């Protein structure tokens, strides 16, 4: 996800089990989440810049009990009048302390999100992404 949002930023301008002992929100994080909004806008989300248009059509994040996660992203990219359907994937490990989830990806490194009541939110200086179960 971070890799795609990094790309979106360029063209526009994109574990362990839960720690319930320190977690005031005892809901399990594990599950499948779909991207609902980017910067407050529902999907499909469009970014244009530098002669390229990217339309994010879906993004599914799966957080597993074994401390792993994976993500599948689909989007359309138009460059020089040619449109292609694209897919990207990422995976790694995750940990949780209270409502903060730290994701580690071999592709993009470490990034954090927050969890509350079936929602995972990534708040980056260039985007706000909200995933819901």
Secondary structure as GFF3:
##gff-version 3
##sequence-region A 1 133
A	DSSP	alpha_helix	2	12	.	.	.	ID=ss1
A	DSSP	beta_strand	31	38	.	.	.	ID=ss2
A	DSSP	beta_strand	41	42	.	.	.	ID=ss3
A	DSSP	beta_strand	45	49	.	.	.	ID=ss4
A	DSSP	beta_strand	52	63	.	.	.	ID=ss5
A	DSSP	beta_strand	68	79	.	.	.	ID=ss6
A	DSSP	beta_strand	82	97	.	.	.	ID=ss7
A	DSSP	beta_strand	100	105	.	.	.	ID=ss8
A	DSSP	beta_strand	109	116	.	.	.	ID=ss9
A	DSSP	beta_strand	119	124	.	.	.	ID=ss10
A	DSSP	beta_strand	127	132	.	.	.	ID=ss11
###
